[in-house]
Amino acid sequence: MRPIQMVDLQQQYAKIKTEVNLAIQEVLDSAAFINGPAVSSFAANLSQYLGVKHAIPCANGTDALQISLMALGLVPGDEVITPSFTYVATTEVIALLKLKPVFVEVDKRSFCIDPAAIEKAITPKTKAIVPVHLYGQSADMEVIMNIAQKHNLYVIEDNAQAIGARYTFSDNSVKKTGSIGTIGATSFFPSKNLGAYGDGGAIFTNDDGLAARLKMIANHGQSKRYYHDIVGCNSRLDSLQAAILNIKLRHLDEYIVARNKVADYYDKAFAGNPRITVPYRSPNSSHAFHQYTLTLNGVDRNGLNEWLASQHIPSMIYYPVPAHRQKMFDAFGGQNFNLDITDWLTERVISLPIHTEMEEDQLAFIAEKLLSFVNK
């Protein structure tokens, strides 16, 4: 049995090595390292894949979120509703721009933002909602978009963990996550389902005017070289990463299928165990399974984490401290938010290895060792 990893990027690379190496060599031969043909090609292919008019590559997923908020013309003190149960980048950029993060609950089953909690948190200062498609499954976007329309709010989808997931509306129309809100943002961190071999990110929108503004902000606020109309930043996806991502985009759907097969194995192995709740699968959303996250019931979560490590099985806790309890948000009254479900989840969730190259003997070993601890 091969050593078990949370994500096995070496084995994944081995399967596409010829394609990737050729793409890298083409960039090296062209010497177009910044804003070269590979970047525009990837942007076009990504736009087509997602079914969105504009895909704007940038330097990383955090920049994608920050630039998205910058483009909306918000001012310090404006409120942005967001889940606390997420990676800190989602909420960090809100504070960075001197906006006020308003933390709300998630659904206990899906881990995604609770639309009912959004509605309750809206005030005259609310300007935007940032739903997070956590672990690879869409938030309830139809309800969220209806709330946003009712209250004239922007919606910025944090799609860092769910690229390729599909959301089905009540009229049976289907859209991919990241293409539904006012703006979508994603990360190409190497461990993501669509991961670069370094940092990278992208922003999506169907609004032509907004797309032009997003592009300007990502490029020092300029649409014409050396003429800077608005305050921007320097956030570029380099050509080498774009070339790699162009290759991996061709394989993204098969990667998602492979991850779902792993999830299916785990689901079957843990089915019916009263101490383990397997990931919920929404009838409205496919699941990209960026993470396979269990909720434990009456199990020493930290003890399990240590036990698995002793058996050379990696596991991760995403996330042990929710945003509203991070010191960085003390100035925004983070500790004053009463989020019982979020706190409950942070004490009980654990994520198991899931990636495109997992083999059945690895899965059987993981399930056996986990169950031996849970059932003792």
Summary of the structure (lengths in Angstrom):
residues: 376
radius of gyration: 20.7
end to end distance: 25.4
largest distance: 67.6
contacts: 1319
relative contact order: 0.17
helix: 43%
strand: 18%
